Amino acid sequence: MLTTFDEFLWAIIGLLLTISGVFIEVAMPVPTAWPVDSNQIDIYSLGVTLQVGAVLLVGCLGGKNAGALSQIAYLVLGLSGVQVFSQGGGLSYVQEPTFGYLLGFLPGAWICGYLAFRKQRRLEVILLSCLGGLIAIHLTGMIYLTGLSILQVSPINWGESIWQYSVLPLFGQLIVMCAVAVIAFLFRRILFY
């Protein structure tokens, strides 16, 4: 089981992964002809970054406390003005429609970490814990969008925002989630926990 020092270390790693994940776009190589030749492979963007993957990975490897602590630190850094969010930082960022999804990183990481360490270390348990974290991120984001829409804090169209921030990136995030589950499973086997 993880010690307090381990959780703190994973929280720092999670913070660094979340910050760097903003800048790394997920792409997938797709062969355009058979048999596969190196000149016939196209790269297609999945329209998401590795940020959600970093949130889920720290939950799966560091547990609920490390996951939550890393995301609290991330939000505090971003709201204090450090440019760690995808479109900057500062207190005015709370008016952005994507801020609800950033808030969702906190329950997403906590739920993922809680579920990943509840049962035996098995790939399907880790995959389901990642799914729980991803659902928490999207639910929090949609609730925040609803609040912005009702309070008319920023000029957003609720339906278009849900489509743009929840539906469109979901396919790419599900692929990232599956990769995170496999990586977390392998790392936990290597690290014997």
Sequence and secondary structure as in RCSB ss.txt:
>XXXX:A:sequence
MLTTFDEFLWAIIGLLLTISGVFIEVAMPVPTAWPVDSNQIDIYSLGVTLQVGAVLLVGCLGGKNAGALSQIAYL
VLGLSGVQVFSQGGGLSYVQEPTFGYLLGFLPGAWICGYLAFRKQRRLEVILLSCLGGLIAIHLTGMIYLTGLSI
LQVSPINWGESIWQYSVLPLFGQLIVMCAVAVIAFLFRRILFY
>XXXX:A:secstr
   HHHHHHHHHHHHHHHHHHTT EEEEEEESSSS  GGGEEEEEEEEESHHHHHHHHHHHHHHHHHHHHHHHHH
HHHHTT S BTTB SGGGGGSTTHHHHHHHHHHHHHHHHHHTTS   HHHHHHHHHHHHHHHHHHHHHHHHHHHH
HTSS   HHHHHIIIIITTHHHHHHHHHHHHHHHHHHHHHTT 
